Amino acid sequence: MSADPAAVSAARQVLTHLGVTLADLQSQPIGAATLPTVAEYLPRVIAAAGPGARRTYGTYWARMAAAWGDRPVNAVAASDVEAMKQEMIATARSRRNSRNGRHAGEHVIAAARAFYSRAIADGLIDASASPAHRVAKPRRLPSTRPALTPHELEEINAVTRTSGNDVILDALLLRLHTESACRRGGALALRLIDLDRTNGLVRLTEKNGVVRWQPATLDLAEHLYEHARVRGAVLPTDQLLRYRNGQPISSRRYDHLWKRIGERLPWVAVHGVSTHWLRHTTLTWVERHFGYGVARAYAGHTDSPGSSTSTYIKADLHDVADALSAMTGQPHPFANTSDTSNGRRQISCPD
């Protein structure tokens, strides 16, 4: 049966409009893959990701490349993502603070979603075609991390001041995290230019690239400056926290610090106490004495989504300085009041 000439003519017009020739159709069989493979596309995803995403998702992206590397990005099914999630849950390394692989499973889904969100943004696939977004993430369980008691914090500070090969650095780290409630990444990113000694402020760059000025006591600000100056920080962009040999510290210093503390205080090792517990301790104290709004600002969560009530309970830099002043018993230039005690029990920081 011969083709209808009118239909053929109409088909040619459609192809011309689409910019497709008969040679294109003959050289590309129907169903053949025209999209990059997972392995081919992954370098573009990594290049577009921030350092935090690369650090968090890098292991899982490598797993994706190993398992699905030769498949086009549109040839991965939701069941493949689900199977990888279950595999990671089953093989997750057991730690003191682990949740039976739950976090590993959550990170698999998050990494796959980040990969396919980039593919959607690049126009490779439609949003409805993402297999990762069709797999439910494990529900985040409530944190089991309690605030440290004043006695526990005293014990940690005492061990820090009396052990190790650089007690000045370690005591300064604990004091910085206790006063500012900053994360490890925020402390490691501190540079000379991020220190305002006159006004008692440190500029923190933390999760998702959020930058904020956080009050610190004038005494701590001066100690931070002297530490950096004595240990070789000269340029405004030089990292502030340094080893005695002048080299900038890395996250390994924290690992060694808590390992040493855990060897001397068994309860620290048993419960997996880490730097983040200091943040939790400080923010709990602030919330109990100054309320949720101030604690939220102290934590740097002022831009995070929350209930509609949070719109009306925002706190500012002066409120955070008030809380810091009351907690440490030291006046602060931005504090609204000169009363630094108000009858509140203070958190002890290492000298």
ABEGO torsion letter per residue (X at the ends): XBBBAAAAAAAAAAAAAAGBBAAAAAABBBGBBABBBAAAAAAAAAAABBAAAAAAAAAAAAAAAAAAAABBAAABBAAAAAAAAAAAAAABBBBAABAGGAAAAAAAAAAAAAAAAAAAAAGABBAAABAAAABBBBBBBBBABBBBBAAAAAAAAAAAAABEABAAAAAAAAAAAAAAGBBAAAAAABBAAABBAAAGBBBBBBBGGBBBBBBBBAAAAAAAAAAAAAAGBABAABBABBBAAGBBBBAAAAAAAAAAAAAABAAAAAAGBBAAAAAAAAAAAAAAAAEAAAAAAAAGAAABBBBAAAAAABBBAAAAAAAAAAAAGBBBAABABABAAGGBBBBBBBX
